[in-house]
Amino acid sequence: MSIYNSLKDSDLLGLLRSGNEKAFAEIYERYWGLMFHHVLKMTGDKDETKDLVQELFTNLWLNAEQIESETMFLQGIKFLT
């Protein structure tokens, strides 16, 4: 069991912004299924959905240092739940 799975989302985002791969992995584990389910409802295509969700997480990793507002990011995630 990793210490990362006990961290709050806001703490993980702070670590993610500094390039922490384990924080990214935890965010991915927490939200991949949720994102997949939500996007699948919009596209109706599993392969397209996998590609889109993968692209979303790739962009999150590549642009993590640009996340200015943890609140905005988290509100977007929580909106999907």
N, C-alpha and C positions, 0 to 999 in steps of 0.2 A: 504494500500500500504506500503510495506516494504522498508526501506532504502537500503536493499541489492540489490533490482532490479535496482537501479540507479548506483551501483558500477561497475567499469570496471572489466573485467575478472582477470586482474593481481592483483587487490586489493582483489578480492574474493579468489584467490589462496593463497595470503599471510595470510588471515584469516583462510582459510582451513588448512593450514600447522600448525596453532596454535590450531586446534581442534574445530573451530567454526562451530557448527552444522547448523546454519542458512545460513552461506556462502555455505556449502555443499548443502543444500536444494536449494539454488538459482542456483548453477551450475547444479544440477540435473534437475531443471525445464527448464533451458535454453537449455540444450543439450541432454536430454533423447530422445526426438522425433527425433532429427537429427541423433543420434547414432542408434536408432532403425531403421530408414529408411535406413541408410547406411549398417548396418549389414544384414538387411532383403534382400537387393539386393544381398548380397554374399551367404546367406544361403537358401533363398527361403522358409523358414519355420518360421512362426510367433512364435510358442512356443519356438523353439530353440533360436530364436533371443531375445525374452524376457529374457530367462535365461542368455544368453551371455551378454546382456547389463546390467542386474542386477548384474552379477558378476563383470563387469567392474567398475560399480559405487561402489560396495562393496569394491573392491580392492583399488579404489581411496580413499575411506574413511579410510580404515585400514592402508594405506601406505602414507597418506597425508604428514606426516612430512618428508618423503623421497623425495618429489618433489624438485629437486634441481634447475631446470630451468623453470621459468614461461614461458619463451619464447618458449622453446621446447614443453611444454604441449599445449600452446595456438596455436602454429603452427600446431600441430597435429589435434586439434579441427577445426581450420580454414580450414585445408585441406579438411575436409568433407563437407564444405559449398559450 
